[in-house]
Amino acid sequence: MNGGKTRLERGKTHLVLREVRETVRGGDFMKFTMRFEDAGPVTFTVQAQVPVYDESPSPTG
């Protein structure tokens, strides 16, 4: 999407951070930097989502 915007929404487009070096718990704030080809580095501060577990019955019992 050249020059457009992407909205990050629950259950839709999202980011997954892998190999995080510190423990992050729901509610914690963390800062990270993304490097974009045209815009250069952009630093974000985000709050970690509190995990929500699906408690519905499993299809296998």
C-alpha positions as CSV (number, residue, x, y, z in Angstrom):
1,M,0.0,0.0,0.0
2,N,2.1,2.9,-1.3
3,G,1.5,6.0,0.9
4,G,-1.6,4.6,2.5
5,K,-2.4,3.6,6.0
6,T,-2.9,0.3,7.7
7,R,-5.2,0.1,10.7
8,L,-4.2,-2.6,13.3
9,E,-7.4,-4.0,14.8
10,R,-8.2,-6.9,17.1
11,G,-8.8,-10.1,15.0
12,K,-7.5,-8.4,11.9
13,T,-4.1,-7.1,10.8
14,H,-1.7,-7.2,13.6
15,L,2.0,-7.4,14.5
16,V,3.7,-10.3,16.1
17,L,7.1,-9.6,17.8
18,R,9.3,-12.6,17.9
19,E,12.5,-13.3,19.9
20,V,11.7,-10.5,22.4
21,R,14.6,-10.4,24.9
22,E,12.5,-9.4,28.0
23,T,9.4,-10.8,29.6
24,V,6.4,-8.8,28.5
25,R,3.1,-9.2,30.5
26,G,-0.3,-7.9,29.6
27,G,-0.5,-4.2,30.5
28,D,3.3,-3.6,30.2
29,F,4.5,-0.9,27.9
30,M,7.3,-1.5,25.5
31,K,9.2,0.6,23.0
32,F,10.4,-0.7,19.6
33,T,11.7,0.8,16.4
34,M,10.6,-0.2,12.9
35,R,12.8,0.7,10.0
36,F,10.9,1.6,6.8
37,E,12.5,1.8,3.4
38,D,11.2,5.3,2.6
39,A,10.3,6.8,5.9
40,G,13.4,5.6,7.9
41,P,13.2,4.5,11.5
42,V,10.0,5.1,13.5
43,T,9.9,4.4,17.2
44,F,6.6,3.2,18.9
45,T,5.6,2.8,22.5
46,V,2.8,0.2,22.8
47,Q,0.9,-1.4,25.6
48,A,0.9,-5.3,25.6
49,Q,-2.5,-6.8,25.3
50,V,-3.7,-8.9,28.2
51,P,-4.0,-12.5,26.9
52,V,-7.6,-13.7,26.3
53,Y,-8.1,-17.4,26.3
54,D,-10.9,-19.2,24.4
55,E,-12.7,-21.3,27.0
56,S,-15.2,-22.8,24.6
57,P,-15.2,-26.6,24.4
58,S,-12.7,-28.3,22.2
59,P,-14.1,-30.0,19.1
60,T,-12.4,-33.2,20.2
61,G,-14.0,-33.2,23.7
